[in-house]
Amino acid sequence: MNSNRPRLLFITPKIDETHDDLAFASLWASAFEDAGFETTVICTNMGPHGLTVPVYSLGGEKGANRLTQLLRFQWLIMTLKYDRVFVHMTPRWLCAGSWWWILRQIPTYLWFTHYTRTLALRIGEHAVKRMFAATKDSLPQYEGDPRKIVTGHGIDTNFWNVPDRFDEEREPITHLLAVHRISRSKRFELILKALALLPSEYRVTHYGRPQDPRQDLAYAEEIEGLVRDLNLSDRVTFMGSCPMSELRSVYPRFRTFINMVPKTIDKTALEAMFSGLTPVLAPDQAEAIGWGEHPVDDSPEAIADFIWHLQPVMHERLRHVVKEHHSLSALIEKMSVYIRPGE
């Protein structure tokens, strides 16, 4: 190995390329390696993957309890060789390691696209050099803090470089695709209420599942009830979970993608656009992506009106927006401007 390469400890919840929500973490680890970092990974859970970099699991996949995970984490951060830390979406591990990284003066960075300042984040933030977020609305408590850096989001455009399908192999523009976990934060109820305002030929196919048993299961029941109440049972199809690798063949079958997640950029919106689907997005998400065509607001009436007047967009135009502003390689490079020099 080249000793001149920065040695990066990449900490993420899960390395599992069969997972339906977090499989992309492997792509991030590979992208840092490709960008010139000597990368080592710590993950809470590990499943099948093809990474060539060292990956250390905290044992979540084997049922290790939190204390066991914490003790293994402490041992790993004190014995592995690295000179930069990148914490990916996991404030609790930022919190758990902050004492050591402060003591050893190891530059530490956080990627977090959420809105809450949890206790773990309040403690861990003392170790952080920079906090990277996809949009200005993420991490609102740190607005004005020079450590907060808005970068946009990023997808691996090589991975999502799927071939086009012939028109006769694709669903009509009136058949909308939604891909995200079933969670209140995704606001799927807005899509259902908009669908109820449209003619019967309009329908939605959803890929995803509830993931947080504390909150998502109750929301899933609400959604099922709303489908019944709005008489949409024959117009809404729930397909359940779908591994990232299989989504490569799902996206090209559709022409239209819908996602009403607010105040952030959902990576599935970028994946769908790069795969050639015309997007229907919440206004603030569309603006964060740099896509100027969106409903006037996020009311069901405005969403339905936008869908009714929607015209398909050329694939090359969609790809250009994603490739120019939201490729994973570009995102890694934006963050590396700070990470490489340890600033």
C-alpha positions as CSV (number, residue, x, y, z in Angstrom):
1,M,0.0,0.0,0.0
2,N,1.1,3.5,-0.7
3,S,1.9,5.1,2.7
4,N,1.3,8.6,1.2
5,R,-2.4,7.8,0.8
6,P,-4.6,9.2,3.7
7,R,-5.8,6.2,5.8
8,L,-9.5,6.6,6.3
9,L,-11.7,4.8,8.8
10,F,-15.2,4.6,7.3
11,I,-17.9,3.9,9.8
12,T,-21.3,2.9,8.6
13,P,-24.4,1.1,9.8
14,K,-24.4,-1.8,7.4
15,I,-22.2,-3.4,4.7
16,D,-24.6,-5.8,2.9
17,E,-25.0,-5.6,-0.9
18,T,-28.3,-7.6,-0.7
19,H,-29.9,-5.1,1.7
20,D,-32.9,-3.2,0.2
21,D,-32.0,0.2,1.8
22,L,-28.4,0.4,2.8
23,A,-26.6,-1.6,0.1
24,F,-25.2,1.7,-1.2
25,A,-22.7,1.9,1.7
26,S,-20.5,-0.5,-0.1
27,L,-20.4,1.9,-3.1
28,W,-19.3,4.7,-0.8
29,A,-16.5,2.7,0.7
30,S,-15.3,1.8,-2.8
31,A,-15.6,5.4,-4.0
32,F,-13.3,6.6,-1.2
33,E,-10.8,3.9,-2.1
34,D,-11.0,5.0,-5.8
35,A,-10.5,8.6,-4.7
36,G,-7.1,7.8,-3.2
37,F,-7.9,6.9,0.4
38,E,-6.6,3.7,2.1
39,T,-9.9,2.7,3.4
40,T,-10.9,0.5,6.4
41,V,-14.5,-0.1,7.2
42,I,-16.3,-0.6,10.5
43,C,-20.0,-1.6,10.3
44,T,-22.6,-2.5,12.8
45,N,-23.9,-5.3,10.7
46,M,-22.2,-7.2,7.8
47,G,-23.7,-9.3,5.1
48,P,-22.6,-10.4,1.6
49,H,-20.4,-7.9,-0.2
50,G,-17.6,-7.7,-2.8
51,L,-15.4,-5.1,-1.1
52,T,-11.7,-5.5,-1.4
53,V,-10.9,-3.2,1.5
54,P,-10.8,-4.5,5.2
55,V,-14.3,-4.7,6.7
56,Y,-14.8,-5.2,10.5
57,S,-18.3,-6.0,11.8
58,L,-19.4,-5.1,15.3
59,G,-21.4,-8.4,15.3
60,G,-25.0,-7.1,14.8
61,E,-25.7,-9.7,12.2
62,K,-24.8,-12.4,14.8
63,G,-27.1,-10.9,17.5
64,A,-24.3,-9.1,19.5
65,N,-25.9,-6.9,22.1
66,R,-25.1,-3.2,22.4
67,L,-22.5,-3.6,25.1
68,T,-20.7,-6.2,23.1
69,Q,-20.8,-4.0,20.0
70,L,-19.6,-1.0,22.1
71,L,-16.6,-2.9,23.5
72,R,-15.6,-4.2,20.1
73,F,-15.9,-0.8,18.6
74,Q,-13.6,0.7,21.3
75,W,-11.0,-2.0,20.7
76,L,-11.1,-1.4,16.9
77,I,-10.8,2.3,17.0
78,M,-7.8,2.0,19.4
79,T,-6.0,-0.7,17.4
80,L,-6.7,0.0,13.7
81,K,-4.3,2.2,11.8
82,Y,-5.9,5.3,10.3
83,D,-5.4,9.1,10.3
84,R,-8.9,10.3,9.2
85,V,-12.4,9.2,10.4
86,F,-15.6,9.4,8.3
87,V,-18.8,8.6,10.2
88,H,-21.5,7.7,7.8
89,M,-25.1,8.3,9.2
90,T,-24.3,6.9,12.7
91,P,-24.1,9.6,15.4
92,R,-24.0,6.9,18.1
93,W,-20.7,5.7,16.8
94,L,-19.5,9.3,16.5
95,C,-20.4,9.7,20.1
96,A,-18.8,6.5,21.2
97,G,-15.5,7.3,19.5
98,S,-15.3,11.0,20.0
99,W,-13.2,10.8,23.2
100,W,-10.4,8.8,21.5
101,W,-10.4,10.9,18.3
102,I,-10.2,14.1,20.4
103,L,-7.5,12.7,22.5
104,R,-5.5,11.5,19.5
105,Q,-6.3,14.7,17.5
106,I,-7.6,12.6,14.5
107,P,-9.6,14.7,12.1
108,T,-13.2,13.4,12.1
109,Y,-16.0,14.0,9.6
110,L,-19.7,13.2,9.6
111,W,-22.2,12.6,6.8
112,F,-25.7,13.2,8.2
113,T,-28.8,14.3,6.2
114,H,-31.3,14.4,9.0
115,Y,-32.8,17.2,11.0
116,T,-32.5,16.2,14.6
117,R,-29.7,16.9,17.0
118,T,-29.8,13.8,19.2
119,L,-27.9,13.5,22.4
120,A,-25.3,11.3,20.7
121,L,-24.8,14.0,18.1
122,R,-24.5,16.7,20.8
123,I,-21.7,14.8,22.4
124,G,-20.0,13.6,19.2
125,E,-20.0,17.0,17.5
126,H,-17.1,18.0,19.7
127,A,-14.9,15.7,17.7
128,V,-16.1,16.8,14.3
129,K,-14.1,18.9,11.9
130,R,-16.8,19.1,9.2
131,M,-20.5,18.0,9.0
132,F,-21.5,17.1,5.4
133,A,-25.2,17.3,4.4
134,A,-27.1,16.8,1.1
135,T,-29.1,20.0,1.4
136,K,-29.2,23.2,3.4
137,D,-32.3,22.0,5.3
138,S,-30.3,19.1,6.8
139,L,-28.8,19.7,10.2
140,P,-30.7,23.0,10.7
141,Q,-29.3,23.4,14.2
142,Y,-25.9,24.0,12.7
143,E,-26.9,26.7,10.3
144,G,-24.1,29.3,10.4
145,D,-21.6,26.9,11.9
146,P,-18.6,26.9,9.5
147,R,-18.3,23.1,10.0
148,K,-21.6,22.5,8.1
149,I,-20.9,21.9,4.5
150,V,-23.8,21.4,2.0
151,T,-22.6,19.1,-0.8
152,G,-25.6,17.8,-2.6
153,H,-26.1,14.0,-2.8
154,G,-24.3,11.3,-4.8
155,I,-25.1,8.1,-6.6
156,D,-22.6,5.7,-8.3
157,T,-23.4,6.5,-11.9
158,N,-21.4,3.5,-13.1
159,F,-23.5,1.2,-11.1
160,W,-26.7,2.8,-12.3
161,N,-25.7,3.0,-15.9
162,V,-28.4,0.7,-17.0
163,P,-29.4,0.2,-20.7
164,D,-32.6,1.8,-22.0
165,R,-35.6,-0.4,-22.8
166,F,-37.7,-0.1,-25.9
167,D,-40.9,1.9,-25.4
168,E,-43.1,-1.2,-25.8
169,E,-41.3,-2.8,-22.8
170,R,-42.0,0.1,-20.5
171,E,-45.1,1.0,-18.5
172,P,-47.2,4.0,-19.6
173,I,-46.4,7.4,-18.2
174,T,-49.6,7.1,-16.1
175,H,-48.1,4.2,-14.1
176,L,-45.9,5.8,-11.4
177,L,-43.1,4.1,-9.5
178,A,-42.2,4.9,-5.9
179,V,-39.1,3.4,-4.2
180,H,-38.5,4.1,-0.5
181,R,-39.0,2.5,2.9
182,I,-42.5,2.7,4.3
183,S,-41.9,5.5,6.8
184,R,-43.9,8.6,7.9
185,S,-40.9,10.8,6.7
186,K,-41.5,9.6,3.1
187,R,-45.1,11.1,3.1
188,F,-46.6,8.4,0.9
189,E,-50.0,9.5,2.0
190,L,-49.6,12.6,-0.2
191,I,-49.1,10.3,-3.2
192,L,-52.2,8.3,-2.4
193,K,-54.4,11.4,-1.9
194,A,-53.1,12.8,-5.2
195,L,-53.8,9.5,-7.0
196,A,-57.4,9.6,-5.8
197,L,-57.8,12.9,-7.7
198,L,-56.6,11.5,-11.0
199,P,-58.5,9.3,-13.5
200,S,-58.5,5.5,-13.0
201,E,-55.8,4.8,-15.5
202,Y,-53.3,6.4,-13.1
203,R,-51.7,3.9,-10.7
204,V,-48.7,3.5,-8.4
205,T,-46.3,0.7,-7.8
206,H,-44.3,0.9,-4.6
207,Y,-41.1,-0.9,-3.7
208,G,-40.0,-0.8,-0.1
209,R,-40.9,-2.0,3.4
210,P,-41.3,-0.8,7.0
211,Q,-37.9,-1.0,8.7
212,D,-38.3,0.6,12.1
213,P,-40.7,-1.6,14.1
214,R,-41.2,1.2,16.6
215,Q,-42.8,3.6,14.1
216,D,-43.0,2.2,10.6
217,L,-45.4,-0.6,11.3
218,A,-48.0,1.8,12.6
219,Y,-47.6,4.0,9.6
220,A,-47.9,1.0,7.2
221,E,-51.2,0.2,8.8
222,E,-52.3,3.8,8.3
223,I,-51.3,3.6,4.6
224,E,-53.2,0.4,4.1
225,G,-56.3,1.9,5.7
226,L,-56.0,5.0,3.4
227,V,-55.7,2.8,0.3
228,R,-59.0,1.2,1.3
229,D,-60.7,4.5,2.3
230,L,-59.8,6.1,-1.0
231,N,-60.9,3.0,-3.0
232,L,-57.4,2.6,-4.5
233,S,-56.9,-1.1,-3.9
234,D,-56.9,-1.9,-7.6
235,R,-54.6,1.1,-8.4
236,V,-51.8,0.7,-5.8
237,T,-49.4,-2.2,-5.7
238,F,-47.0,-2.9,-2.9
239,M,-44.1,-5.0,-4.0
240,G,-42.2,-5.1,-0.8
241,S,-38.4,-5.0,-0.4
242,C,-36.1,-5.1,-3.4
243,P,-32.3,-5.4,-3.2
244,M,-30.4,-2.6,-4.9
245,S,-29.0,-4.9,-7.6
246,E,-32.5,-5.8,-8.7
247,L,-33.6,-2.2,-8.8
248,R,-31.3,-1.9,-11.8
249,S,-33.9,-3.8,-13.8
250,V,-37.0,-2.3,-12.1
251,Y,-36.3,1.4,-12.9
252,P,-36.0,1.0,-16.7
253,R,-39.5,-0.7,-16.8
254,F,-41.2,2.6,-15.9
255,R,-41.3,6.1,-17.3
256,T,-42.5,8.1,-14.2
257,F,-41.1,8.3,-10.7
258,I,-42.7,9.9,-7.7
259,N,-41.2,10.9,-4.4
260,M,-42.6,13.3,-1.9
261,V,-39.7,13.4,0.7
262,P,-39.3,17.0,1.8
263,K,-36.2,19.0,2.7
264,T,-33.6,16.5,1.5
265,I,-32.5,14.6,-1.6
266,D,-33.6,11.0,-1.6
267,K,-31.0,8.9,-3.4
268,T,-33.8,6.9,-5.1
269,A,-34.9,10.0,-7.0
270,L,-31.4,10.4,-8.4
271,E,-31.2,6.7,-9.3
272,A,-34.6,6.9,-11.1
273,M,-33.6,10.0,-13.0
274,F,-30.3,8.6,-14.1
275,S,-32.2,5.5,-15.2
276,G,-34.4,7.7,-17.4
277,L,-37.6,8.2,-15.4
278,T,-39.3,11.6,-15.4
279,P,-39.6,12.7,-11.8
280,V,-42.5,14.0,-9.7
281,L,-40.8,15.4,-6.7
282,A,-41.6,17.6,-3.7
283,P,-40.8,21.2,-4.6
284,D,-37.9,21.6,-2.1
285,Q,-36.4,18.2,-3.1
286,A,-36.6,19.2,-6.8
287,E,-34.9,22.5,-6.1
288,A,-32.1,20.9,-4.1
289,I,-31.5,18.5,-7.0
290,G,-31.5,21.4,-9.4
291,W,-34.6,20.2,-11.2
292,G,-36.9,23.1,-12.0
293,E,-40.1,21.2,-12.9
294,H,-42.2,20.3,-9.9
295,P,-45.7,20.9,-8.3
296,V,-46.3,24.4,-7.1
297,D,-46.6,23.1,-3.6
298,D,-46.9,19.7,-1.9
299,S,-50.6,19.6,-1.5
300,P,-52.4,16.6,-3.1
301,E,-54.2,18.9,-5.5
302,A,-51.0,20.5,-6.8
303,I,-49.3,17.0,-7.1
304,A,-52.3,15.7,-9.0
305,D,-52.3,18.7,-11.4
306,F,-48.6,18.4,-12.1
307,I,-49.0,14.6,-12.9
308,W,-52.0,15.3,-15.1
309,H,-49.9,17.8,-17.2
310,L,-46.6,15.8,-17.1
311,Q,-44.7,15.3,-20.3
312,P,-41.8,12.7,-20.5
313,V,-38.3,14.2,-20.4
314,M,-35.4,13.0,-22.5
315,H,-33.1,10.5,-20.8
316,E,-30.0,12.4,-21.7
317,R,-31.3,15.6,-20.0
318,L,-32.1,13.6,-16.8
319,R,-28.7,12.0,-16.8
320,H,-26.9,15.2,-17.3
321,V,-28.4,16.8,-14.2
322,V,-27.5,13.8,-12.0
323,K,-24.0,13.3,-13.5
324,E,-23.0,17.0,-13.3
325,H,-24.3,17.7,-9.8
326,H,-25.0,14.4,-7.9
327,S,-22.5,11.7,-8.9
328,L,-20.9,9.8,-6.1
329,S,-17.4,10.5,-7.4
330,A,-18.2,14.3,-7.4
331,L,-19.6,14.1,-3.9
332,I,-16.5,12.3,-2.6
333,E,-14.3,14.8,-4.2
334,K,-16.2,17.7,-2.7
335,M,-15.7,16.2,0.8
336,S,-12.1,15.2,0.1
337,V,-11.2,18.8,-0.3
338,Y,-11.5,19.0,3.5
339,I,-10.7,15.4,4.4
340,R,-7.4,15.0,2.6
341,P,-5.7,18.0,4.4
342,G,-7.5,17.2,7.6
343,E,-9.3,20.5,7.7
